[in-house]
Amino acid sequence: MACSLHIAWDDGLTSYNFGPEHPLNPVRVELTMALSRELGVFDTPGLSFVPAEPASDEMLKLIHDPAYIEAVKRAGRTLEPDEAYSLGTPDNPVFPDMHDAASLVAGASVAAARAVWRGETEHAANIAGGLHHAMPGNAWGFCVYNDASLAIAWLLEQGAKRVAYVDVDVHHGDGVQAMFYDDPRVMTISLHESPLTLFPGTGRPSEAGGPGAEGYSVNVALPAGTDDARWLRAFDAVVPPLLREFQPEVLVTQHGADAHALDPLANLMLSLDGQRRIYRELHELAKTTAGGRWVVLGGGGYELVQVVPRAWTHLLAEAAGTGVDPDAATPEEWRRFVRERTGDVPPLYMTDGRTPEFTPFEAGFDPADPVDQAIQATRRAVFPSQGIDPTL
């Protein structure tokens, strides 16, 4: 059934661009929007676009230090590195008008949150957002301003008492966790590759929340090589019980597509079909635990042609309540655009040909299975604080 969906958009969102050699290339956003358009996702009844405007300095100060905001502006003018703020590093190169580009991404996520909070739409998306690594006082992991945290902070300013954040990017959502680590109004849940094998080296189950917020920071650290079935088993064992107990007023989700097996920067083994299943599960949880109030953000994803555009087109279609047939062919016009824009060979279908299924954790715990070990570690770290029995 169709849902109301606002997409926060401005063509300037693709100006968040660290340069042609950087992994975070905005062409992935261009290709997503083009594929969604060609497949008719944007023609879904109830779907509309809302203008994105840059976040003001005052708004950015909800989560970022004033000196850091000034440093970003300065770096975008002078193009000089500023190591004190991690600006001008290989991960975070400076580029012209960096502040303008980053504040527009941040403002788009706030626009999505605003539309949901005010009841203008059930769901809202900023597919260019999800820059979850940025810290209060420095850039980090390709992220200048933390739009996900800003959207959450804005909701709290409006009076929200419970906001849940679920992050399915392959990298730990460390910036969002750090900003709300001591705040029991925000539950952050991150499912990611183990910090033993991947940046940023955080996100252990023991990182469970600060004083007064114990059990509100949730981390599922999955071993390299985790596939669809094992990932979905972990998700099902942790996320639904916590969201049902927490009953958020708004669900904010970050959808980095870099857990896919083809992603060049990470080591999980999900398929496009597994990712599509994740989107469906989160949509259902938004409806059953958050009254349908769902803010959808993009995130990482560095297989720019084969993975991200198809994954995020499925995401937008899911949020619109219609979905895209996984057996559908990609439109010929879009394939031409891909070849012209990137020189790459485009994918032919909206599927990887998988049908992901999983065995629920409650069916039995295997102590020799590293994924089950990860699940159990997380449940033991946070379930008791939420009044949930961590045992089977």
N, C-alpha and C positions, 0 to 999 in steps of 0.2 A: 504494500500500500504506500502511495506517495506520501512524503513528509514535507513539511515546509523547511526549506534550506536557503539561507543567505550565504553567498560567497563574497567575502571582502576582497575587493580587487582594485588595482590600479596598475597600468602598464609599467609604472616606475618600480614595481616590486622586483622586476628582473634586473634592476640596476645594482642590487646587492651582489657585487661581482668582484672577486679577488683576482681575476685575470684568467687568461685562456689556459694556463698550465695548472691551475688550482683544481683540486678534485670537486669542490663545491661550485659547479658550473650552473648558472641560472638557465641554461638551455633546457634542463630537465623540467623546469616549471613551464617554459614555453611549450614544450612538447606535450606536457600533461594537459594544458589548457586546450591545445589544438586537437588532441585526441578526444578529449571529453566533448568538445564542440562537434567534431565530425561524427561521433557516435550518438549524438542527440541527447547527451546527458543534460545539457543546458536548456533543452526544450521541455524538460520535465515540469508538469504543473506544480506550482508551489515553490519553484526554484527562482531566485532572483539574485541580482548583484547589488551590493552596497558599496559605496565609495570608501576607499581607505585613505586616511589622512595621517600625516606624521604625528607620532606621539610628541607632545610638548616636553620641554625640559622639566617642568613641574611634574608631569606624569612620570617621566623616566626616573625622577628622584624617589618615587615610591620604592624602587628596588636598587637603583644605581647611585654610587657616590657622585656628588657634584663635580669633584675634581676629575673623575674618570670621564664624565660626559664632556667636560671641557677638553680633555686630552684627545678624545675621539674627534671632536670638531677641529682641533689644531692639526692632528695628523692628516685629516682629509683636506686641509688647506696646504700644508707644507710638504706632504708626502714623506715626511721624515719619521723614522721609527721612534718609538717611545717604549723602551724595554720595561720601564717601571709598570706599564699598563698592558704588557704583552702585545703591543701594537707594532707591526713591522717584523714579526717573526715569520718563519715559513708557513706556519698554520694560519696566521692572521696578518697577511700583508696589508699595508695601507693602500688605499685607492682614493681617487678624487671624490669629494663629497660623501665620504664614508658615513658621516653622521646622518646626512639626509636619507641615504638609502636604508641604513639600519633603523632609524626612527620610523620610517614608513612601514617596514615589516612589523615593528612593534605596535604601531598604531593600527595596523590591519587586524592584529590579533585582539586588541582591545575593542575594535569595532565589532568583531565577531562575538566577543563576550557580552558587549553591550546589547546587541540585538537579541541574544538569548535571554539575558537577565530582564530586559524590559518586556519580554513576551511578544516581540515582533516576529519571532520565528521559533520553531522547536529546536532546530540545529543551525549552526553557522560554522563556516570554515575559512581558514587562511592557509592555503596550501603552500605558500611561500614561507610560513612561519615554522615554529618548532625549534628555534635556535636555543637549545636547552643547556648548553655548556657555559654561557657567559656568566661571570661572577659579578658581585656588586661593584668591585673595584678594578676589574680587568677583563679583557677579552680572553677567550679560551676555546680551543677546539672548533675553529671556524665561526665562532659566534661573537658578535660585538655587543648587541643588547639582547637581553633574555626576554623575548616576547611572550613566551609561555608564562613565566613568572609575573610579567607585567599584567597580563590578562587576569591571572589569579589575584594579584594584589588589588587590581581595580574592582574585582568582584567583592573582595573583603571590604574595601572602602565603601561600597554601596550597601553593606550590611549583611552580606552572605556569612552564614555561620559555619557552613560545612561545604568545602570544595574538594573534590577528588581529582587527582591527576594521575593518569595511567600512561606510561611511556613504553612503547614497544620498539623503539630504536635499538639497534644492536649495541650502542654505547650507553653507558650509565647516564641517566639524567642528573648529573651531579650539581649543575647550577641551580636547578629548581629545588632539589633536595636541600642544598645549602641555605637557600633563602627562606625556607619554611621549616627548617629542622626543629625549631623550638615552638612551633605554632600548631596546637592541636586542632585548629579550624581547618587545616589542610592535610589531607592524606596523600602522600606521594608514593606511587607504586611503579617501580622500574624493573622490567625484564630485559636482561642484557647479557652479552657474553662476559664471562668471568674476568675480573680485573687482573687475574694472573696472566692473561694472554692478550688483553686489549686496552687501549686508551679508554678512559682516563685513569685507570688503576684504582678506582673506587667502586662502591656499590656492593659491599659485602653484607650478608644478612645481619651482622652485628651492628651495622649502621641503622639503628632502629628508631631514632628520634631523641631529641634532647630532653632535659628536665621538664616535666609537665607535659611532654608530647611523646612519651614512650609508646611505641607501637604504631606511630603515624608515619614513619619512614620505612618503606617496605622495599626490599631488594631481593630479586631472584637472579642469582649469578649462575648462568648456564655454561656448561663446558663447550669448548670448541667442537664443532661437528654436530651439534644438536639439530635434529631435523624437524619436519612438520609435526609428526606424531608426538615427539617428546616435548617440543615447545608448547603445543596445545595442552598436553597433559599438565605441564607446569602452570600454565595460565589458569586452567580450570581448577586446579588444586588451591590456588592462592587468591586470584582476583575476585571471582564472584562472592565467596564467603565474606571477604572484607568489605566489599561495596554494599552487600546486603546489610551488614551490621552498621556500617557508617552512615548509610542513607544520605548521600551528598545532595545538596540543593542544585549543584551543577557538576557535570562530569566534563573535564578537559582532558583530551587525549592527544598524544604526540605520536606520529606515524612514520618515523624514519623507516625507509624501505631497505636499509642496509643489512638486515638479517637474511636477505636472500642469498642463495648459494653462489650467485654470480658476482656479488659485490666484491670489488677488489681490495677493500680496506679491512675486511673482517672475516670471520671464520665459522659463522653459523650456516646452516644448510636448508633454510626454508625455501619453499617454492612460491610462485605467484599465487597459486591456489590456496596454499596455507595462509598467506597474508590476507587473501580475500575472506577466508574463514575467520580470521582475527577481527576484521572490520565488522563482520556480521555479529560476532559475539559482543563486541563493544557497543554496537548499536542497540542490541537487545538489553544490555546492562544499563545503558542510558535510559531506556524506556522503563525498565522495571525498578531501578534504584534511584534515579534522579529526575523522575517526572518527565522524562524526554528531553531535558535541557542538556544539550551536548555541544561542546565547542571542539572543533576538529582542526588540528594543526598538522603541517607537514613535518619535516625533520631531515635526517641524513638520507643518504642514498647516492651511490657513486657509480652505479652502472646506469649511465645517463639515458640510454636508448632502450635497452632490452627490458629493464626492470621498472625504473621510477615512473615513467609515463603510464604504463599499464596499471601498476599498483595503485597510483593515486587516482586514476580514472575510475577504477573499481571502488576506491574509497569514496569519492564524490558521488558516484551512482548509488552506493549503499546509503550514504547519508541522505540522499534525495528520496530514498525509499523505493527505488525501481530496480537497481542493479543492472549489470551488463552481462549478457549471456557469455560465459567463459569460452564457449565454442565459437563465438563470433569472430569473423575475420577483422583484422585492422583495416580501416578504410584506405583505398588506394591513394586518395588525396593526401592523407596523413603520411603514408609511406613516401610519397614524393617530397613532402616537406622535410621529413627526416633526412632523406638523401641530400637534399639541397642545403639543409642547415648544418648537418654534421658530417656528411660523407659516409655515414655508417649504413649497414644493411638493417632495415627495420624488421621487427618481429611480425609474423604473419597472423597470429591469433592472440586472443585475450586470455590464454591459458598456457600453463606449462604441462598440461596433460595429467595432472595429479588429482586424486580424490582423497584429501587428508582425513584420516580418522584417528582416534586415540582411545586408549583404555584409561578410564578415570583412575586417579590416584587412590580413591577409596576402594578400588577393586583389589588392592594389594600393594604393599611397599616392598621394593627390592633393595635391600641394603647394599648390594654390590653395584647398583646402577648409579652413575654419577649424577644423572638428572634427578633421580629420586632423592639422592643425598642433598642436592641443592634445594629441592622442594621442602624436605623435612627441616633443613636448617632455617629456612625462611619462616615456616609455620611455627617452629619452636621460638623463634626470635620475636615474633609480633602477635601471634594469635592470642596468647594468654592476656596481653594487655587490652585486647579488644573483647575479652570474655568469650573467646572461641576455643574449644578444645583442639589442640594441635595434633592429637593422635587420631589414628584411623577409626 
